[in-house]
């Protein structure tokens, strides 16, 4: 056994290590203590009355020649202090919130709540606020060049529709939540594009081109999981651009054309065989002609050539015998 004692600090997870929440801001939105519009208007009238009284005092002293200098200085100083305090309290205790926006309030750096109700509201004095929009936003990611599941380079982009759900996390948990969601959306788009083939999926797979709805839902879930710590909600994610990279686009087009030609040929051959079978059965059923195996084979060959040929066939009239 080793004589070296184990250190608790060595066993504890490092701050900022992957998967550790020690360095994250643990904060959740809560409503701020506010008064309604009626109380806000009363306080506003009171502040205006104090400001008007202070200004009137200053003007009266300025134009009163009978007032002594010490008295005048004292009155002006007192009125100025009252004026400054009234202005300070008015600007810090009254907040106007428009629809679609909120005001995140802080008291000397301490979060005290969020004002969501639109209109004028009375908040605790000497508090600062930051406006945060809770409207629905959207942006389109830049066109990314990634490799799909089969290693083919593709160009892909997506449109992300989102909004702020928790204003406290959006302001305090991340540095800039708008830039944060853009970076996380591009990262999630790269990851989703690499785990799906562009087309021709195998058993149990979903292609980017054929399973757009499934891929979009998977992408939205991944983006939402990445931005949850910032208090953001993902409304919808849709792929807006999807194509092969230019360097392989021509080769992939030829492959698609070849696949289409093969599929068309298979359908043509299947239809031709069915028609030949029906023709031979009809000839034998109606006793129109009696054919041995060699004549039957010749008939099948001629019919398949006519039905499967890309070009118009030229008939050849045989006036002799097939065996001659």
Beta strands, then each sheet from edge to edge (+ up, - down):
strand 1: 34-35
strand 2: 94-97
strand 3: 101-107
strand 4: 110-115
strand 5: 119-123
strand 6: 128-133
strand 7: 137-140
strand 8: 144-147
strand 9: 153-164
strand 10: 232-244
sheet 1: 1+ 5- 2+
sheet 2: 4+ 3- 6+
sheet 3: 7+ 9- 8+
sheet 4: 7+ 9- 10+
end
